[in-house]
Amino acid sequence: MADVSLNAIRKSFGSIEVIKGVDLDIKSGEFIVFVGPSGCGKSTLLRMIAGLEDITSGALAIGGKDMTDEDPAKRGIAMVFQTYALYPHMTVRENMGFALRFAGMDKKEIEARVMDAAKMLELETYLDRKPKALSGGQRQRVAIGRAIVRHPDVFLFDEPLSNLDAELRVHMRGELSALHNRLKTTMIYVTHDQVEAMTLANRIVVLRQGIVEQIGTPLELFNTPANLFVAGFIGSPAMNFLPATVEKAEASGIALNLLGEETIDVPLAGGLPPEGSKVTVGVRPQNIRLAETGEKSFAVDITLVEALGTETVVYATAKNGERVMAVLSGQHLLKTGAAIDLAFDVADVHLFDEAGQRMAC
């Protein structure tokens, strides 16, 4: 195991800067996930840690040793790629032990390491098969096994599940989590899938355009997103963002005109925005419900209903044209085109200022 430290890491390709000064300290044994949309720089950052991309400026340390310009083979890392990169003419046993044979390790030690990894990944009965005789999930386990036998200080995963179908991805997520619990090794994992990030990570690093937007545990990011981007990226389905205008601001909080038709009072723990300013009210679909008689609500027209048995997903349009999604518990006989009233508790509100930054409420 080893800790990993990134200090003011930058990466440029010519005049284009893709990583813009990342500072990050990863504790030994942590499972860290880099998450963000395509092109945000997460894979580039991972490749810089691996030594597959040069660091333009800044410093990288692994296990307390400066690795900024060190050869990849000497960094104590093992990487699992999106493509399995298995040798098709070799058996599973040969694929898993190839790097050790190349390094000149004793045959008995290689066999012992391969067998240990095969047992851990339930691959014992497939050791003499070639990759073409394996399923996608089995091939990915072989790729992971090839990394395990090297006994690295740090595992790097670059979207390893993206080529698998949905059911197999769920299964492999569980296997990766169990593997981390057994090995207790530092793992850094890249994905664009925020569900993977939420279920696997000890901490998540949210990236956008080469900049770290927020670092925290999955629940920290879910409950207290730093800005509109994080709020919209973390959580499935995505958070609703409803425009509002500050009608009144006083010590106890603010009164907001929501969607041009309803006023809600929101307590604030921080600075008060000026009256007349625009803010954004964020509400997760799971926190929106059908309004009861007499409570504050807003009217919408249903555009689509998805009846999923245990829950009903409602897509709707507010009177001012804003789109709203609600995830209602249980079964509801709602029809497309119907007008309904929706409500939510103020305690479930996330509030963002005109610059898109979180306001303490």
C-alpha positions as CSV (number, residue, x, y, z in Angstrom):
1,M,0.0,0.0,0.0
2,A,1.1,3.6,-0.6
3,D,-0.3,7.1,-0.4
4,V,-0.3,9.2,-3.6
5,S,0.2,13.0,-3.6
6,L,-0.5,15.4,-6.5
7,N,0.8,18.9,-6.1
8,A,-0.2,21.6,-8.6
9,I,-0.3,19.0,-11.4
10,R,-0.7,20.5,-14.9
11,K,-0.8,19.0,-18.4
12,S,-0.6,20.7,-21.7
13,F,-0.7,19.4,-25.2
14,G,0.9,22.2,-27.1
15,S,-1.0,25.4,-26.3
16,I,-4.0,23.5,-24.9
17,E,-4.0,23.0,-21.2
18,V,-6.1,19.9,-20.2
19,I,-5.2,19.6,-16.5
20,K,-5.2,22.9,-14.8
21,G,-3.5,22.6,-11.4
22,V,-4.8,19.6,-9.5
23,D,-3.9,19.2,-5.8
24,L,-4.9,15.9,-4.3
25,D,-3.7,13.7,-1.3
26,I,-4.8,10.1,-1.5
27,K,-4.4,8.0,1.7
28,S,-2.8,4.6,1.7
29,G,-5.6,2.0,1.1
30,E,-8.2,4.5,-0.1
31,F,-10.5,3.7,-3.1
32,I,-10.6,7.0,-5.0
33,V,-12.8,7.6,-8.0
34,F,-12.2,10.3,-10.6
35,V,-15.5,11.1,-12.2
36,G,-16.7,13.7,-14.7
37,P,-18.1,14.0,-18.3
38,S,-16.1,12.9,-21.4
39,G,-13.2,15.2,-22.0
40,C,-12.9,16.5,-18.4
41,G,-9.3,15.1,-18.1
42,K,-9.9,12.2,-15.7
43,S,-8.1,9.6,-17.9
44,T,-5.3,12.0,-18.7
45,L,-4.8,12.5,-14.9
46,L,-4.7,8.8,-14.3
47,R,-2.2,8.3,-17.1
48,M,0.0,11.0,-15.6
49,I,0.0,9.0,-12.3
50,A,0.9,5.9,-14.2
51,G,3.7,7.6,-16.1
52,L,2.1,7.1,-19.5
53,E,1.8,10.9,-19.9
54,D,4.5,13.4,-19.0
55,I,3.7,15.9,-16.3
56,T,4.0,19.4,-17.7
57,S,4.4,21.0,-14.3
58,G,3.8,20.1,-10.6
59,A,5.0,17.2,-8.6
60,L,3.8,13.6,-8.1
61,A,4.8,11.4,-5.1
62,I,3.9,7.8,-4.4
63,G,4.7,6.3,-1.0
64,G,6.5,9.5,-0.1
65,K,8.9,9.3,-3.0
66,D,9.1,11.8,-5.9
67,M,7.8,10.0,-9.0
68,T,7.3,13.0,-11.2
69,D,9.8,11.9,-13.8
70,E,10.2,8.3,-12.8
71,D,9.9,5.4,-15.3
72,P,6.5,3.8,-15.2
73,A,7.9,0.4,-14.3
74,K,9.5,1.8,-11.2
75,R,6.4,3.5,-9.7
76,G,4.9,0.4,-8.0
77,I,1.6,0.7,-9.9
78,A,-0.5,-1.7,-12.0
79,M,-3.1,-0.5,-14.4
80,V,-6.3,-2.1,-15.7
81,F,-7.5,-0.6,-19.0
82,Q,-10.9,-0.2,-20.6
83,T,-9.9,-2.7,-23.3
84,Y,-8.7,-6.0,-21.7
85,A,-5.4,-6.0,-23.7
86,L,-5.0,-9.8,-23.3
87,Y,-2.7,-11.8,-25.6
88,P,-5.1,-13.9,-27.7
89,H,-2.5,-16.7,-28.3
90,M,-1.8,-17.1,-24.6
91,T,-3.9,-19.0,-22.0
92,V,-5.3,-17.3,-18.9
93,R,-2.4,-18.6,-16.9
94,E,0.1,-17.3,-19.3
95,N,-1.6,-13.9,-19.6
96,M,-1.6,-13.4,-15.9
97,G,2.0,-14.4,-15.4
98,F,3.5,-12.7,-18.5
99,A,4.8,-9.6,-16.8
100,L,6.4,-11.7,-14.0
101,R,8.1,-14.0,-16.6
102,F,9.3,-10.9,-18.5
103,A,10.8,-9.6,-15.3
104,G,12.7,-12.9,-14.8
105,M,10.8,-14.1,-11.7
106,D,11.2,-17.7,-10.5
107,K,8.7,-20.0,-12.1
108,K,7.5,-21.4,-8.8
109,E,6.8,-17.9,-7.4
110,I,5.0,-17.0,-10.6
111,E,2.8,-20.1,-10.4
112,A,2.0,-19.3,-6.7
113,R,1.0,-15.7,-7.4
114,V,-1.1,-16.7,-10.4
115,M,-2.9,-19.4,-8.4
116,D,-3.5,-17.0,-5.5
117,A,-5.0,-14.4,-7.9
118,A,-7.0,-17.0,-9.7
119,K,-8.6,-18.2,-6.5
120,M,-9.4,-14.6,-5.4
121,L,-11.1,-14.0,-8.8
122,E,-12.7,-17.4,-9.2
123,L,-10.7,-18.2,-12.3
124,E,-9.1,-21.5,-11.3
125,T,-11.2,-23.6,-13.8
126,Y,-10.3,-21.2,-16.7
127,L,-6.5,-21.0,-16.4
128,D,-5.9,-23.2,-19.5
129,R,-8.4,-21.4,-21.7
130,K,-7.6,-18.7,-24.1
131,P,-9.3,-15.3,-24.1
132,K,-11.7,-16.1,-27.0
133,A,-13.3,-18.8,-24.8
134,L,-14.1,-16.4,-22.0
135,S,-17.0,-14.0,-21.5
136,G,-16.5,-10.3,-21.2
137,G,-16.6,-10.4,-17.4
138,Q,-14.2,-13.3,-17.2
139,R,-11.7,-11.4,-19.5
140,Q,-11.9,-8.4,-17.3
141,R,-11.2,-10.6,-14.2
142,V,-8.1,-11.9,-16.1
143,A,-7.0,-8.3,-16.7
144,I,-7.4,-7.5,-13.0
145,G,-5.6,-10.8,-12.1
146,R,-2.7,-9.8,-14.3
147,A,-2.4,-6.6,-12.2
148,I,-2.8,-8.4,-8.8
149,V,0.1,-10.8,-9.4
150,R,2.5,-7.9,-9.5
151,H,1.7,-7.0,-5.9
152,P,1.6,-3.3,-6.7
153,D,1.4,-0.4,-4.2
154,V,-1.3,1.3,-6.2
155,F,-4.0,0.0,-8.6
156,L,-5.2,2.2,-11.5
157,F,-8.4,1.5,-13.3
158,D,-9.4,3.3,-16.5
159,E,-13.1,2.8,-17.1
160,P,-12.7,-1.0,-16.7
161,L,-16.4,-1.8,-16.9
162,S,-17.5,0.3,-19.8
163,N,-17.5,-2.5,-22.3
164,L,-19.7,-4.8,-20.2
165,D,-23.5,-4.9,-20.3
166,A,-25.6,-3.3,-17.5
167,E,-26.2,-6.5,-15.5
168,L,-22.5,-7.5,-15.6
169,R,-21.4,-4.1,-14.6
170,V,-23.4,-4.3,-11.4
171,H,-21.9,-7.7,-10.7
172,M,-18.4,-6.5,-11.4
173,R,-18.8,-3.4,-9.2
174,G,-19.5,-5.8,-6.3
175,E,-16.4,-7.9,-7.2
176,L,-14.2,-4.8,-7.3
177,S,-15.5,-3.6,-4.0
178,A,-14.9,-7.0,-2.4
179,L,-11.4,-7.1,-3.9
180,H,-10.5,-3.8,-2.4
181,N,-11.8,-4.9,1.0
182,R,-9.5,-8.0,0.8
183,L,-6.4,-6.4,-0.6
184,K,-6.6,-3.0,1.3
185,T,-4.5,-1.6,-1.5
186,T,-4.7,2.0,-2.8
187,M,-7.0,2.1,-5.8
188,I,-7.6,5.0,-8.2
189,Y,-10.6,4.4,-10.6
190,V,-11.8,6.5,-13.5
191,T,-15.4,6.5,-14.7
192,H,-17.9,8.8,-16.3
193,D,-20.7,6.8,-14.5
194,Q,-21.6,8.5,-11.3
195,V,-23.4,5.4,-10.1
196,E,-20.1,3.5,-10.2
197,A,-18.5,6.4,-8.4
198,M,-21.1,6.4,-5.6
199,T,-21.1,2.7,-5.0
200,L,-17.3,2.1,-5.1
201,A,-15.5,5.2,-3.7
202,N,-14.3,6.1,-0.3
203,R,-13.9,9.6,-1.8
204,I,-14.9,11.0,-5.2
205,V,-13.0,13.6,-7.2
206,V,-15.4,15.5,-9.5
207,L,-13.6,17.0,-12.5
208,R,-14.7,19.4,-15.2
209,Q,-12.5,20.8,-17.9
210,G,-9.3,19.8,-16.1
211,I,-10.3,21.5,-12.8
212,V,-11.4,19.7,-9.6
213,E,-14.9,20.9,-8.7
214,Q,-15.2,19.0,-5.4
215,I,-13.7,16.2,-3.4
216,G,-15.6,14.3,-0.8
217,T,-17.3,11.1,0.2
218,P,-20.2,10.0,-1.9
219,L,-22.7,11.2,0.7
220,E,-20.9,14.5,1.1
221,L,-21.2,15.2,-2.6
222,F,-24.8,14.0,-2.7
223,N,-26.0,16.0,0.4
224,T,-23.9,19.1,0.0
225,P,-22.8,19.6,-3.6
226,A,-20.5,22.6,-4.0
227,N,-22.1,24.0,-7.1
228,L,-24.7,23.4,-9.8
229,F,-22.3,21.2,-11.8
230,V,-21.7,18.8,-9.0
231,A,-25.4,18.9,-8.0
232,G,-26.4,18.0,-11.5
233,F,-23.8,15.3,-12.0
234,I,-24.0,13.4,-8.7
235,G,-27.3,11.6,-8.1
236,S,-29.6,9.6,-10.4
237,P,-31.9,10.7,-11.7
238,A,-30.4,14.2,-12.0
239,M,-31.5,17.0,-9.6
240,N,-34.2,19.4,-10.8
241,F,-33.1,23.0,-11.1
242,L,-35.9,25.5,-10.7
243,P,-35.3,29.3,-11.2
244,A,-36.5,31.6,-8.4
245,T,-36.3,35.3,-7.5
246,V,-35.5,36.7,-4.1
247,E,-38.6,38.6,-2.9
248,K,-37.4,39.3,0.6
249,A,-34.1,38.9,2.5
250,E,-33.9,39.1,6.2
251,A,-31.9,37.7,9.1
252,S,-34.1,34.5,9.3
253,G,-33.7,33.7,5.7
254,I,-35.2,34.6,2.3
255,A,-38.6,34.4,0.6
256,L,-38.4,33.1,-3.0
257,N,-40.8,33.4,-5.8
258,L,-40.6,29.9,-7.4
259,L,-41.5,29.3,-11.1
260,G,-43.3,32.6,-11.1
261,E,-46.3,31.3,-9.1
262,E,-45.5,30.3,-5.5
263,T,-43.5,31.9,-2.7
264,I,-41.4,29.7,-0.4
265,D,-39.4,30.7,2.7
266,V,-35.9,29.2,2.9
267,P,-33.7,29.7,6.0
268,L,-30.1,30.7,5.3
269,A,-27.0,30.1,7.4
270,G,-24.8,32.3,5.3
271,G,-24.9,35.7,3.6
272,L,-28.2,37.0,2.2
273,P,-28.5,37.6,-1.5
274,P,-30.0,41.0,-2.5
275,E,-33.7,41.3,-3.1
276,G,-34.6,40.9,-6.7
277,S,-31.6,38.7,-7.5
278,K,-31.9,35.3,-9.3
279,V,-31.2,32.0,-7.5
280,T,-31.6,28.4,-8.4
281,V,-33.6,26.0,-6.3
282,G,-32.3,22.4,-6.6
283,V,-34.6,19.5,-5.6
284,R,-33.9,15.9,-6.2
285,P,-36.7,14.0,-8.0
286,Q,-37.1,11.6,-5.1
287,N,-37.9,14.5,-2.8
288,I,-40.9,15.7,-5.0
289,R,-44.3,14.4,-4.2
290,L,-48.0,14.8,-5.2
291,A,-49.3,17.9,-3.3
292,E,-51.9,17.5,-0.6
293,T,-54.8,19.8,-0.3
294,G,-53.9,23.2,1.2
295,E,-50.1,22.9,1.1
296,K,-47.8,25.1,-1.0
297,S,-47.4,23.6,-4.4
298,F,-46.7,24.3,-8.1
299,A,-48.8,23.2,-11.1
300,V,-47.4,21.1,-13.9
301,D,-48.6,19.3,-17.0
302,I,-47.5,15.6,-17.3
303,T,-45.5,14.9,-20.5
304,L,-44.6,11.2,-19.7
305,V,-45.2,8.6,-17.0
306,E,-43.0,5.6,-16.4
307,A,-44.7,3.0,-14.2
308,L,-41.9,0.9,-12.7
309,G,-43.9,-1.1,-10.2
310,T,-42.2,0.0,-6.9
311,E,-42.1,3.7,-8.1
312,T,-43.6,6.0,-10.7
313,V,-41.4,8.4,-12.6
314,V,-43.2,11.5,-13.8
315,Y,-41.9,13.9,-16.4
316,A,-43.7,17.2,-16.4
317,T,-43.6,20.9,-17.6
318,A,-44.3,23.8,-15.2
319,K,-46.5,26.7,-16.3
320,N,-43.4,28.8,-17.2
321,G,-42.0,26.0,-19.4
322,E,-39.4,24.5,-16.9
323,R,-39.1,20.8,-17.0
324,V,-39.6,18.9,-13.8
325,M,-39.0,15.2,-12.9
326,A,-40.6,13.5,-9.8
327,V,-39.9,9.9,-8.6
328,L,-43.0,8.9,-6.6
329,S,-43.0,6.0,-4.3
330,G,-45.4,3.2,-5.2
331,Q,-48.0,3.0,-8.1
332,H,-50.0,6.0,-9.3
333,L,-52.6,6.1,-12.0
334,L,-51.4,9.2,-13.8
335,K,-51.8,10.0,-17.5
336,T,-49.8,12.0,-20.0
337,G,-51.4,15.4,-20.5
338,A,-53.0,15.6,-17.0
339,A,-52.5,18.6,-14.8
340,I,-51.2,17.9,-11.3
341,D,-49.8,19.8,-8.3
342,L,-46.4,18.9,-6.9
343,A,-44.8,19.8,-3.6
344,F,-41.5,19.3,-1.7
345,D,-40.2,20.1,1.8
346,V,-38.0,23.2,2.2
347,A,-35.6,21.0,4.2
348,D,-34.8,19.1,1.0
349,V,-33.9,22.3,-1.0
350,H,-30.4,23.0,-2.3
351,L,-29.9,26.7,-3.1
352,F,-27.4,28.1,-5.5
353,D,-26.5,31.8,-6.2
354,E,-26.3,33.5,-9.6
355,A,-22.7,32.2,-10.0
356,G,-23.9,28.7,-9.5
357,Q,-22.3,28.3,-6.0
358,R,-24.0,26.6,-3.1
359,M,-25.6,28.8,-0.5
360,A,-25.7,27.5,3.1
361,C,-29.3,26.7,3.9
